[in-house]
Structure formats: C-alpha cells, structure tokens
Amino acid sequence: MRADLLITDARVMDGTGNPFFYADVAVTGERIVAVTAPGHFPRENATQVLCAPGKVLCPGFIDIQSHSLHPYLTDGRGLSKVTQGVTTEILGELWTPAPFGGRRTERQSDTQTWRYFSDWLKHYETRGVSVNVGSFVGGGSVREWACGWDAAVPTEDQLEQMRRVTAEAMEEGAFGIAPALIYPPDSYSTDHQLTECAKVVGRYGGLYIVHLRSEGDGLLESIEATAQLSDLSGCPVEIYHLKASGERNWDKMPRALSRITELREQGIDITADMYPYVASGTGLSVLIPNWAYEGGRLYENLADPATRRRIHAEMIAPQAATGDFASNDRGGHVMPLGFLQDENRRFIGLRLTQIAEQLGCDWANATIDLLLSENQRIGTVFFSMCEENLRLQLQQPWVKISTDAGGLDPSTQTTPVHPRAYGTYTRVLGKYVRDERILTWEDAIRKMTSAVAERLRLRDRGQIRENFFADLVIFDPATVSDRATFTDPHQLSVGIEWVFVNGKAVVQNGVPTNGLPGKALLRGS
C-alpha cells in the first residue's frame, strides 16, 4: 500500500476519548488508509513523511455553531478558524439564505438569495473554502417564510407552510432546524409551532438545536420547555452556548446541569455546547423590547418620538431587569464594539455606562441613539457569566465545544470582535486542559470532534480511523494557546502546527497555506 502522507511519532488521540496511543497514520487522497503500530507502515511507501515527536495528532475540530455564512461568501480561507484547528463548520442559527420567502432584511443585505437550501452550501465548495461546511435551516427563516415579521400566532395554513419548507430543507441536506428564540422573528414563535417543525426534523433523523428563550432569569424554565419539545416531537435537542447569564442567575447553573443530567437519565435526548469565555457576544439591539421589531420596523420605531418614549420607558422599568442582557449595573457590563461610523469609533472599548456619560444621557437613551446613528445591530460584548460555572460546564460529559463566531482574516478587520472567533479551541486546550487540568486532553478533544460528529450523524469524520476522511490536526501540547483578548482580539492562535482538510494541508508549520479543499456537507452525506 502506498500513501501520500505518513504521520509518525505523535501521540494519537483518536477523538473517542480513549487514552492516547502511538501509531503510524497514513493518508491517501482524502482519506485515512491505515492506522498501524509504530514502524509498521513502510516509510518508503509514503510520498511525504511527517515526524511529530512530542506532538499530539487528533481529528480536526468540528464547530457546531459557526457564523461564517457571510465571511465565506467573500473569503473562504477562514484564517481565525483553521489556526485553532477547525476543519468543519456548521452554520444556521436563526437565519439561512434559503428558504427565502419575502421581504429582504438587514441580514440579507449583502448576500444573494437561493431557492434551494443546498445551493448556497454548494456555492462555497465551488467558490473555494478552507473547511467543510454544513448547516441547519434557520428557525427564523422558516418562520419568516410563512409569517413574515408578524408576531401573531400562526394559522394552521402558516404552520403547514413551515412544516413543508422544513421538510424541503431536510431533504436538501439540512442537519435540522436552528431557532434562536431571543431574536425576532424567531422570538415570536410559539411552543406549538416549534414542536411541529421539530416533528418534521425528527422524522428525517435530524436535530433541533436552539438558542433558548432565556439564559438568565428563565433559564430553568427554558430547559424544561426544550425537554418537553423533545418528548412531544420525538426529536433530539441541543442547547446552543449553554450559560447562566447575569450574576443573579449564576447559582442556577449547577441546578441546570443536574436537571439536564436527570432528563437524560429519564430518556430525553438533550445535550449542549458552549464557548469558554465569561462574556457573550451579540448585537446591542437585544436591549430593545421585542415588540419594536414587529413588521421589520425597528429603526422606524426608534426614530418615532412617541414610540421611542415607550421603548425607553420599558427599557428602564424595574421589570426590564428580567431580560437576559440586563443587569443591576444597567449597562456597566455592556461593551459595544462593532461601530462602523467614524463619529462613534471613539467609543470602542468603553462600557455602555461610560458612553452614556459622554453623551449626557442614560444607558437606554445611549443605546437608542447609537442604534439610530449606526442603522445596524452593533456587535457588542456582554460580561455576564462566571469562571466557576464555565469550569463546571466543561466537565459535563454531554457538553461540546463551539465558537458562536465566524472565520476572519485579522489583516482585514476594522472593528473589534469577541475573541472566541480566534481562540475558542486553543483556549480550552491551553487554559483548561494544560494549565488548569479541568479536563484531560483526550476528553477535551472528544468534545471537539467525535461528540459533535455523532450528534450530527456525520459519517466518516471526527475520529482517526481507517477509511475516515483525513481531517487532522497536529498541535504542540506545550505551546498551544489562544492569544486573542477582548481588548486585542485579532490575534491568531499559536501551537497548532498542521491542519489537514480532506487530506490537504490548510496550516503547515503553523502558517496558513490558503488552501481551499473544503466540501459542502449535507445531512446523510
């Protein structure tokens, strides 16, 4: 047997969580063709021999919550992702370019639209992309197809439309459906509507993956609702970026973890993923009441004096503090970053309370003024979690790792972003495995590879096994680390020395090759 590539002398962590072993790993074309005892594969039979003493060889990392949809339409290299070992990205939270059913929204402003779900994924492959790319169908896209941005309870006809477009997306390769229940129009979804769509997904063997209605005051209730949906629909469920948001809710995380474990013991197929940071990232616009988005009229409502007064009153009312993104400090934990207008860039790195002071108003009026000035959601970091909970979550056997971020080229970025785009996987490996020993190397890698592949029913990926695709990472356990910070985020990770996607190097000796060997991954492929 001949091989294009033979990797020797590394500690092989095969993705299963089993203890490492030494082996010769041979690759021909896109696949692993042999995993043999050390020295048993003739080196003269390999075109390239890569000796990696002291290094770890493992499967490529599979990001179950990626937001590279827009970045990969213009730059498929995904530098911030491949340099942390990512070889597969799964898109789809809230919105996807198909199905497309009507009014063009802000999220669609810089993309074309496709009629069939799989078309835009195949477009990535045709255009060229560094990693493999698959997707859920966006829950918001399904809702918008039938209901637009109307907050009313859907009619039976509208429900049938949602069932139909969900089924079409599943037939075209979606891994399931991905609602994000804090963002309009998804936030207008009823539990019955969500269950009906999940029933369709379950019939196709897919996954319901969800941004909970509440990760704060309503965290425990949202977990119960998700478990009930699974029970009623017969569809497995996954919770996006599990967290307890807001200091007053931190004590709920141990109860949430115990409850999910209990639900699993009762036979409810519920799992979760997370990113390893104490801050979340989304738009500043989440501080605006949901009703203000109805009909797609957010900015018109903010600009109307009477409606603005109503919005402001609800934002500062005591009951508004129940929101996931509110806090007793009323904006002190909020750091807007994504300013595009020159006059607002002076605020980068300041907390919302500091910005409000400079503007001579309260935090709520500052929020409204900034949104009107920018006419966009404004990427924002919310410091709302605690390290103790992160460590506890990481140790749960049913928790996986995800970035909740897109792939970026640091040389082209003009505004700060959440550092998870650059350092999620390397932070887990460096900080929580090597330095703090919260996890073993093998278990951390399992959470990044086979656990995700099995959840998605991805065949032939996520493990180092013969006949599996050669999505591989070689890293130095002594140096692997994230460098991106909240104040200086555009820094690539270190210690990831080689990354192969479908047998082709996309990182070589720590340097991206700009190779584009990624494939469109469709459910069942």
Buried (B, 14 or more C-beta within 10 A) or exposed (E): EEBBBBBBBBBBBBBBBEEBEBBBBBBBEBBBBBBBEEEEBEEEEBEEBBEBEEBBBBBBBBBBBBBBBBBBBEBBBBBBBBBBBBBBBBBBBBBBBBBBBEEEBEBBEEBEEBEBBBBBBBBBBEEBBBBBBBBBBBBBBBBBBBBBBBBEEBEEEBBEBBBBBBBBBBBBBBBBBBBBBBBBBBBBBEBEBBBBBBBBBBBBBBBBBBBBBBBBBBBBEBBEBBBBBBBBBEBBBBBBBBBBBBBBBBEBBBEBBEBBBEBBEEEBBBBBBBBBBBBBBBBBBBBBBBBBBBBBBBBEBBBEEEBBEBBBEBBBEEEBBEBBBBBEBBBBBBBBBBBBEEEBEEBBEBBBBBBBBEBEBBBBBBBBBBBEBBBBBBBBBBBBBBEEBBBBBBEBEBBBBBBBBBBBBBEEEEBBBBBBBBBBBBBBBBBBBBEEEBBBBBBBBBBBBBBBBBBBBBEBBBBBBEEBBBBBBBBBBEBBBBBBEBEEBBBBBBBBBBBBBBBBBBBBEBEBBEBBBBBBBBBBE
